[in-house]
Amino acid sequence: MTTQRKTTTHINPPELHASPLFSWAVRVPAGFDTIHLGGHDGVGPDGAVVGPGMAEQTRQALANLRTTVEAAGAQVTDIVAWRILYVDGADLQEGVAAFGEFWPREAAPPAITVVKVLDVGPPGALVEIEAVAAVAP
């Protein structure tokens, strides 16, 4: 007998504009485990910021998140929500482009909140990204 697991539902009302980068809402059915990923900056294994630009820092923060979500037994495409904090004055479009390179085109995108802040932590850091993943047990 084969059982089929319910999956998350990405909700994008037709009355709102559509974006390939985010969903307006993601519904997670009962019984899923959630993994809350704390904020990751664009720092390398030595804890130092990887470069001065938003693109390279965003790429590194996303790579760090991938490492963490996989260590927790999930995949990047199990992420249902992102919260992206970026420093006032940083080039947000560079970060958006890096996210576009990172997220698989065939996967439904997660819900995303983007917040401009004064600081995110390590000196020179421009971005911090946290996430929530949902996986069937």
C-alpha positions as CSV (number, residue, x, y, z in Angstrom):
1,M,0.0,0.0,0.0
2,T,1.3,3.4,-0.9
3,T,0.6,6.4,1.2
4,Q,0.9,9.9,-0.1
5,R,2.2,12.7,2.1
6,K,0.4,16.0,2.0
7,T,2.7,18.8,0.9
8,T,2.9,22.5,1.5
9,T,0.6,24.7,-0.4
10,H,1.9,28.0,-1.9
11,I,-0.8,30.6,-2.0
12,N,-0.7,33.4,-4.6
13,P,-4.1,35.1,-5.0
14,P,-4.8,36.2,-8.6
15,E,-5.7,39.7,-7.3
16,L,-2.1,40.3,-6.2
17,H,0.9,40.6,-8.5
18,A,2.9,37.4,-9.1
19,S,6.6,37.1,-8.5
20,P,9.0,34.2,-9.3
21,L,10.9,35.1,-6.2
22,F,8.3,34.7,-3.5
23,S,4.9,33.3,-2.5
24,W,2.4,35.5,-0.6
25,A,1.7,32.7,1.8
26,V,2.7,29.1,2.4
27,R,0.3,26.7,4.2
28,V,2.0,23.9,6.1
29,P,-0.3,21.0,7.0
30,A,-0.5,19.5,10.5
31,G,2.1,16.8,11.2
32,F,5.0,18.6,9.5
33,D,8.2,19.2,11.5
34,T,9.4,22.8,11.4
35,I,13.0,23.8,11.5
36,H,13.7,27.4,12.5
37,L,17.1,28.6,11.0
38,G,18.6,31.5,12.9
39,G,20.0,34.5,11.1
40,H,23.0,33.8,8.9
41,D,25.4,36.5,7.8
42,G,27.7,36.4,4.8
43,V,30.6,35.1,6.8
44,G,33.0,32.3,5.9
45,P,34.1,29.4,8.2
46,D,36.5,31.7,10.0
47,G,33.7,34.1,11.0
48,A,34.9,36.9,8.8
49,V,32.7,38.7,6.3
50,V,33.5,37.3,2.8
51,G,33.6,40.6,0.9
52,P,32.4,44.1,0.8
53,G,29.5,43.7,-1.6
54,M,25.9,42.6,-1.1
55,A,26.0,39.9,-3.9
56,E,28.9,37.9,-2.4
57,Q,27.6,38.3,1.2
58,T,24.2,37.2,0.1
59,R,25.6,34.2,-1.7
60,Q,27.6,33.2,1.4
61,A,24.6,33.7,3.7
62,L,22.5,31.4,1.5
63,A,25.3,28.8,1.3
64,N,25.5,28.9,5.1
65,L,21.7,28.4,5.3
66,R,21.9,25.5,2.9
67,T,24.6,23.8,5.1
68,T,22.4,24.3,8.2
69,V,19.1,23.1,6.7
70,E,20.8,20.1,5.3
71,A,22.5,19.4,8.6
72,A,19.0,19.4,10.1
73,G,17.8,16.7,7.6
74,A,16.0,19.0,5.1
75,Q,16.6,20.6,1.8
76,V,16.6,24.2,0.6
77,T,13.3,23.6,-1.2
78,D,11.8,22.6,2.2
79,I,12.1,26.3,3.3
80,V,8.7,27.9,3.4
81,A,9.6,31.3,4.7
82,W,12.6,33.7,4.7
83,R,13.3,36.9,6.6
84,I,16.0,39.0,5.0
85,L,17.5,41.9,6.9
86,Y,19.8,44.2,4.9
87,V,21.7,47.3,6.0
88,D,20.4,50.7,4.9
89,G,22.5,51.7,1.9
90,A,23.3,48.2,0.7
91,D,22.3,47.3,-2.9
92,L,19.2,45.2,-2.4
93,Q,19.0,44.4,-6.1
94,E,22.4,42.6,-5.9
95,G,20.9,40.5,-3.1
96,V,17.8,39.8,-5.1
97,A,19.9,38.7,-8.0
98,A,22.0,36.4,-5.8
99,F,18.7,34.8,-4.4
100,G,17.5,34.3,-7.9
101,E,20.7,32.4,-8.7
102,F,20.3,30.3,-5.6
103,W,16.6,29.3,-5.6
104,P,15.7,26.4,-8.0
105,R,13.5,27.8,-10.8
106,E,11.3,24.7,-10.7
107,A,10.5,25.0,-7.0
108,A,7.7,27.1,-5.6
109,P,9.3,30.1,-3.9
110,P,8.8,30.6,-0.1
111,A,7.1,33.5,1.6
112,I,9.7,36.4,2.1
113,T,9.9,39.4,4.3
114,V,12.6,42.0,3.6
115,V,13.5,44.6,6.2
116,K,16.0,47.5,6.0
117,V,18.0,47.8,9.2
118,L,20.8,49.9,10.6
119,D,23.1,47.0,11.4
120,V,23.2,43.2,11.3
121,G,26.2,42.3,13.4
122,P,29.7,41.6,12.3
123,P,31.6,44.8,11.1
124,G,31.0,45.2,7.4
125,A,28.1,42.8,7.2
126,L,25.3,43.9,4.9
127,V,22.8,41.1,5.1
128,E,21.4,38.5,7.5
129,I,19.0,35.8,6.5
130,E,16.8,33.5,8.6
131,A,14.4,30.9,7.5
132,V,11.8,28.3,8.5
133,A,11.7,24.9,6.8
134,A,8.9,22.4,7.0
135,V,9.4,18.7,6.4
136,A,7.2,15.6,6.6
137,P,8.4,13.4,9.5
